Amino acid sequence: MPKPIEAYIFDAMSGNRPHFKRNFTFGVLNGTFFMAALAFVAGSTVLPVFISRLTTSRTLIGIISHVEWFGWMFPQLFAAAFLAHRKKALGFYNSLSIIRLTLFAMVIASIFVFDDNYAAILLIFGVGFTIFSLSSGFAGVAFMEVVGKAIPVNRRGSFFGLRMFSGGLLAALAGLVVKKIMATYWFPYDFGYTCMIAWSLMFLGLLSFALLKEPENIDPLEKASPNRHLKTATKIFKENENLRKLIFSKGWLNTALMAVPFYVIFAIEFLGAAEWMAGIYLTVQMIGYLGSNLLWGWLSNRVSNRLVILLSGFFRLLSPLIAFGGCFIKIDPYAFATVFLFLGMAEAGIDMGYMNYLLEISPDRGRPLYVGLVHTLIAPTILFSGLGGWLSEVITLKWLFATVFVTVGIALVISSKLKEPRYLTA
């Protein structure tokens, strides 16, 4: 005899779900390994240095530095249209894992095959890494669906907090490894070796998630064509005012990405930092990530994801403010690491706050459409990093940093208007 719906609601709040401990453990391991993997190709430190050696175009530096985030977000609504009526999503995720690992391996191989042909490396890396990132986006909806079913709302702060803490710890160590590799090997072999480490960690992360025991969706949407699901998503956007505010909030907050790839470029070109300082900055960024994420997790569990969004948005204001000041008062390259400290603190809070807020306001029935809708609409704002590259050439880095400070301030105003889901009544 099936359990009544009241029992499922109780289980969702109590953490009493089938295979909860197993899923929690392997889910945390997945985040730990995957976050460490991405640290070796970090869009705020490592990738900008790599791309700047292949091209002088700041627009390309900005775009490629954050193409992984764009690819992760953009396809999610279309993936949701295929997953919304399915009872399970893990098989879909695992199939894409094989594709992602294969694509990334091909990208790494190109670095060694075309070692002295920078144009070929730039082309193959740009195209291959973009396709890899888009495949990650299709997997993203499946990931959120599995987590939404396997991890109850009052455990998600701890879940993502532990993923971020353990992954951030490895990522901080990754910064030291990156520094050593960049100081030891010639370009582009140095970046090729960092990518090989990233691939190995990525494999472990994807394998960990494959070991989860996914609960069935007890109330999926009716089977329908992808076009019909897309129409349903459009209706959700029109009728859900709070969801629209969340999208606009994150969109404005992502204007900060205009400056992110250029903090390390600014440090090298204007403050005299050595290229291997990218590893130091990565470590400091991860220290900020680590030092704050347990706080964010506690606030997410016990207080409010809305508050996490607001506080992390405030920390995102500080990096462009310090960089703008560095245009007038020369800052020691080591002291400039505070930019990356606040960058890490903001990133941890934003990752946790927005993800958990979205899961909190998304109903179990049709959750993939809510997740896919938000991420696909936000995805174009990731390309602000490319716009930042163009603006840095037109108005200089100094005024780019000032612009970002203003636009992030606008994001905070919009974020303050988000509703608190825990105080809403049906």
C-alpha positions in Angstrom: 0.0 0.0 0.0 1.5 3.4 -1.0 2.3 6.0 1.7 -0.1 8.9 2.0 1.1 12.3 0.8 1.2 13.5 4.4 3.9 11.0 5.1 6.0 12.2 2.3 5.7 15.8 3.5 6.8 14.7 7.0 9.8 12.8 5.5 10.8 15.8 3.4 11.1 17.9 6.5 12.6 15.3 8.8 15.3 13.9 6.5 13.7 10.5 6.7 14.1 9.6 3.1 15.2 6.2 1.6 19.0 6.0 1.3 19.3 9.5 2.7 22.8 8.9 4.3 24.1 7.2 1.2 22.8 10.0 -1.1 24.0 12.7 1.3 27.5 11.2 1.4 28.0 10.5 -2.3 26.4 13.9 -3.2 28.9 15.7 -1.0 31.8 13.7 -2.6 30.5 14.6 -6.0 30.6 18.3 -5.1 34.0 18.0 -3.4 35.7 16.4 -6.4 33.9 18.5 -9.0 34.6 21.8 -7.3 38.3 20.9 -6.9 38.4 19.9 -10.6 37.0 23.3 -11.7 39.5 25.1 -9.6 42.2 24.0 -11.9 40.5 25.8 -14.8 39.1 28.6 -12.6 37.5 31.4 -14.7 38.6 34.1 -12.2 42.3 33.2 -12.1 43.7 30.3 -14.2 41.7 30.6 -17.4 42.2 34.3 -17.9 46.0 33.9 -17.7 45.8 30.9 -20.1 43.7 32.7 -22.7 45.7 35.9 -22.4 48.7 33.9 -23.6 46.8 32.8 -26.7 45.1 36.1 -27.7 45.3 39.8 -26.9 41.5 40.1 -27.3 40.0 41.0 -23.9 36.5 40.2 -25.2 37.6 36.6 -25.9 39.4 36.4 -22.5 36.1 37.4 -20.8 33.9 35.1 -22.8 36.0 31.9 -22.6 36.7 32.5 -18.9 33.1 32.0 -18.1 31.8 29.8 -20.9 31.6 26.9 -18.4 28.9 28.8 -16.4 27.1 29.9 -19.5 27.0 26.3 -20.9 25.9 25.0 -17.5 22.9 27.3 -17.4 21.6 27.9 -21.0 20.3 24.5 -22.0 18.5 23.7 -18.8 15.0 24.7 -19.9 15.2 22.5 -23.0 16.6 19.6 -20.9 13.7 20.2 -18.4 11.2 19.8 -21.2 12.5 16.2 -21.7 12.7 15.4 -18.0 9.6 17.0 -16.5 7.4 13.9 -16.9 10.0 11.3 -16.0 10.1 9.6 -12.6 13.9 9.4 -12.6 16.7 11.6 -14.0 19.9 9.9 -12.8 20.3 7.8 -16.0 20.1 10.9 -18.1 22.8 12.5 -15.9 25.1 9.5 -16.1 24.9 9.3 -19.9 26.0 12.9 -20.2 28.9 12.2 -17.8 30.4 9.9 -20.4 30.1 12.6 -23.0 31.5 15.3 -20.8 34.6 13.3 -19.9 35.2 12.4 -23.5 35.0 16.0 -24.7 37.2 17.3 -22.0 39.8 14.6 -22.7 39.8 15.7 -26.4 40.3 19.4 -25.4 43.3 18.4 -23.2 44.9 16.4 -26.0 44.7 19.4 -28.4 46.9 21.4 -26.0 49.8 18.9 -26.4 49.2 18.1 -30.1 49.2 21.8 -31.1 51.7 22.9 -28.5 53.3 25.7 -30.7 50.2 26.6 -32.7 48.4 29.0 -30.4 45.6 29.8 -32.9 44.7 26.1 -33.2 44.8 25.7 -29.4 42.5 28.7 -28.9 40.0 27.5 -31.5 39.9 23.8 -30.4 39.8 24.7 -26.7 37.2 27.4 -27.2 34.8 25.1 -29.3 35.5 22.0 -27.3 35.2 23.6 -23.9 31.9 25.3 -25.0 30.4 22.0 -26.1 31.6 20.3 -22.9 29.9 23.1 -20.9 26.6 22.9 -22.8 26.5 19.1 -22.1 27.0 20.0 -18.4 24.0 22.3 -18.7 21.8 19.4 -19.9 23.0 17.4 -16.9 22.4 20.3 -14.5 18.6 19.9 -14.5 18.9 16.2 -13.8 21.3 17.0 -10.9 18.9 19.5 -9.4 16.0 17.1 -9.8 17.9 14.3 -8.0 19.0 16.6 -5.2 15.5 18.0 -4.8 14.1 14.5 -4.3 17.0 13.0 -2.3 17.8 15.9 0.1 15.1 17.5 2.3 14.7 21.3 2.4 16.1 21.6 6.0 19.2 19.6 5.1 20.1 21.4 1.9 22.1 24.1 3.6 24.3 21.4 5.3 24.5 19.5 2.0 25.7 22.3 -0.2 27.7 23.7 2.7 29.7 20.5 3.1 30.1 20.2 -0.7 31.5 23.8 -0.8 33.7 23.4 2.3 35.4 20.1 1.3 35.6 21.1 -2.3 36.9 24.6 -1.3 39.6 23.0 0.8 40.8 20.9 -2.1 40.5 24.0 -4.4 42.7 26.0 -2.0 45.3 23.3 -2.2 44.8 23.3 -6.0 45.9 27.0 -6.0 49.3 26.0 -4.6 49.6 23.1 -7.1 48.7 25.5 -10.0 51.4 28.0 -8.7 54.0 25.2 -8.7 53.1 23.9 -12.2 53.1 27.4 -13.7 56.4 28.1 -12.2 57.9 24.8 -13.4 56.6 24.0 -16.9 56.6 25.9 -20.1 53.4 27.2 -21.7 51.1 25.6 -22.8 52.2 22.4 -21.1 51.6 24.0 -17.7 48.0 24.5 -18.5 47.7 21.0 -20.1 48.9 19.4 -16.9 46.5 21.4 -14.8 43.7 20.2 -17.1 44.8 16.6 -16.7 44.4 16.9 -12.9 41.0 18.5 -13.4 39.9 15.6 -15.6 40.9 13.0 -13.0 39.0 14.8 -10.2 36.0 15.3 -12.5 35.9 11.6 -13.1 35.8 10.9 -9.4 33.0 13.4 -8.9 30.8 12.1 -11.7 31.4 8.5 -10.5 30.3 9.5 -7.0 27.0 11.0 -8.2 26.4 7.8 -10.3 26.3 5.8 -7.0 23.3 7.7 -5.6 20.0 5.9 -5.1 17.5 8.2 -6.7 13.9 8.2 -5.3 11.1 8.1 -7.8 9.1 11.3 -8.4 5.7 10.4 -6.9 3.8 13.1 -8.7 5.5 13.9 -12.1 3.9 16.1 -14.7 1.8 14.3 -17.3 3.8 13.1 -20.3 3.7 15.8 -23.0 5.7 17.1 -25.9 8.7 19.3 -25.2 6.8 22.2 -26.9 4.0 21.9 -24.4 6.4 21.9 -21.4 8.0 25.0 -22.8 4.6 26.7 -23.0 4.0 25.7 -19.4 7.3 27.3 -18.4 6.3 30.5 -20.2 3.1 30.5 -18.2 5.1 30.1 -15.0 7.2 33.1 -15.8 4.2 35.3 -16.5 2.3 34.3 -13.4 5.0 34.0 -10.8 6.1 37.5 -9.8 8.6 36.3 -7.1 10.3 34.0 -9.6 10.7 36.9 -12.0 12.3 39.0 -9.2 14.7 36.1 -8.5 15.7 36.0 -12.2 16.2 39.8 -12.4 18.1 39.8 -9.1 20.6 37.1 -10.3 20.8 38.7 -13.7 21.9 42.1 -12.3 24.2 40.4 -9.8 25.9 38.6 -12.7 27.0 42.0 -14.1 29.9 41.5 -11.6 31.2 38.9 -14.1 32.2 41.8 -16.4 35.1 42.4 -14.0 36.0 39.0 -12.6 38.4 37.8 -15.4 40.2 41.1 -15.3 41.2 41.3 -11.6 44.1 39.0 -12.2 44.9 40.7 -15.6 44.9 44.1 -13.7 47.2 42.7 -11.0 49.7 41.4 -13.7 49.6 44.4 -16.0 49.3 47.3 -13.6 50.5 46.1 -10.2 53.5 44.0 -11.4 52.3 40.6 -10.2 53.9 37.5 -11.7 51.7 35.1 -13.6 52.2 32.4 -11.0 50.4 34.8 -8.5 47.2 33.4 -10.2 47.8 30.3 -8.0 48.1 32.5 -4.9 44.9 34.4 -5.7 43.1 31.2 -6.4 44.1 29.9 -2.9 43.0 33.1 -1.2 39.7 33.0 -3.1 39.1 29.5 -1.9 40.0 30.5 1.7 37.2 33.1 1.4 34.9 30.5 0.0 35.8 28.1 2.8 35.7 30.6 5.6 32.2 31.8 4.7 30.4 28.8 3.5 29.7 27.2 6.9 28.1 30.5 7.9 26.0 30.5 4.7 25.0 26.9 5.3 23.9 27.7 8.9 21.9 30.7 7.7 20.4 28.7 4.9 19.3 25.9 7.3 18.2 28.0 10.2 17.3 31.5 9.1 16.8 32.4 5.4 18.1 31.8 1.9 16.9 35.3 1.1 19.3 36.7 3.8 22.1 34.6 2.3 21.5 36.2 -1.1 21.5 39.8 0.4 24.7 39.3 2.5 26.6 37.6 -0.3 25.6 40.4 -2.7 27.1 42.9 -0.3 30.4 41.0 -0.3 30.3 41.0 -4.1 30.3 44.9 -4.0 33.7 44.9 -2.2 35.9 43.4 -4.9 35.3 46.1 -7.6 35.5 48.8 -4.9 39.0 47.7 -3.9 40.1 47.3 -7.5 38.8 50.8 -8.4 40.8 52.1 -5.5 43.9 50.3 -6.8 43.7 52.4 -9.9 44.5 55.5 -7.8 46.6 54.1 -5.0 49.1 51.4 -6.0 48.4 48.2 -4.0 51.0 45.5 -3.3 50.1 42.4 -5.4 49.8 40.4 -2.2 47.5 42.9 -0.6 45.4 42.8 -3.8 44.5 39.3 -2.8 41.7 40.8 -0.7 39.8 41.2 -3.9 39.8 37.5 -4.3 39.0 36.9 -0.7 35.8 38.8 -1.0 35.2 37.2 -4.4 35.3 33.8 -2.8 33.0 34.8 0.1 30.5 36.2 -2.3 30.6 33.2 -4.6 30.0 30.8 -1.8 26.9 32.7 -0.6 25.5 33.3 -4.1 25.9 29.7 -5.1 24.2 28.4 -2.0 21.6 31.2 -1.6 20.2 31.2 -5.1 20.2 27.5 -5.5 18.5 26.8 -2.3 16.0 29.7 -2.7 15.1 28.3 -6.1 14.6 24.8 -4.8 12.6 26.2 -1.9 10.1 28.1 -4.1 9.9 25.3 -6.7 7.1 22.8 -6.2 8.0 19.1 -6.4 5.6 18.7 -9.3 7.2 20.4 -12.2 10.4 21.3 -10.4 12.6 20.7 -13.6 10.7 23.4 -15.4 11.2 25.9 -12.7 14.9 25.1 -12.4 15.4 25.0 -16.2 13.4 28.2 -16.8 15.5 30.3 -14.3 18.9 29.0 -15.4 18.2 29.3 -19.1 16.9 32.9 -18.7 19.9 33.8 -16.5 22.4 32.2 -18.9 22.9 35.1 -21.3 24.0 37.3 -18.3 27.1 35.1 -18.0 28.3 36.7 -21.2 28.7 39.9 -19.4 32.2 38.7 -18.9 32.8 39.2 -22.6 31.1 42.6 -22.5 33.5 43.5 -19.7 36.4 42.7 -21.9 35.1 45.0 -24.6 34.3 47.7 -22.1 37.8 47.5 -20.6 39.2 48.5 -24.0 36.7 51.3 -24.5 36.4 52.9 -21.0 39.5 51.3 -19.3 39.6 48.8 -16.4 39.2 51.6 -13.9 35.7 52.6 -15.1 34.8 49.0 -15.7 35.3 48.4 -11.9 33.2 51.5 -11.1 30.4 50.4 -13.4 30.3 46.9 -11.8 30.1 48.5 -8.3 26.9 50.4 -9.4 25.2 47.5 -11.2 25.8 45.1 -8.3 24.2 47.8 -6.0 21.1 47.7 -8.3 21.1 43.9 -7.8 21.0 44.3 -4.0 18.0 46.6 -4.3 16.1 44.1 -6.4 17.1 41.2 -4.1 15.7 43.1 -1.1 12.2 42.8 -2.7 12.3 39.0 -2.8 9.7 37.3 -0.7 10.6 35.1 2.2 9.3 31.6 1.3 9.3 30.4 5.0 6.8 33.0 6.0 4.4 32.5 3.1 1.2 30.6 3.7 -0.7 28.6 1.1 
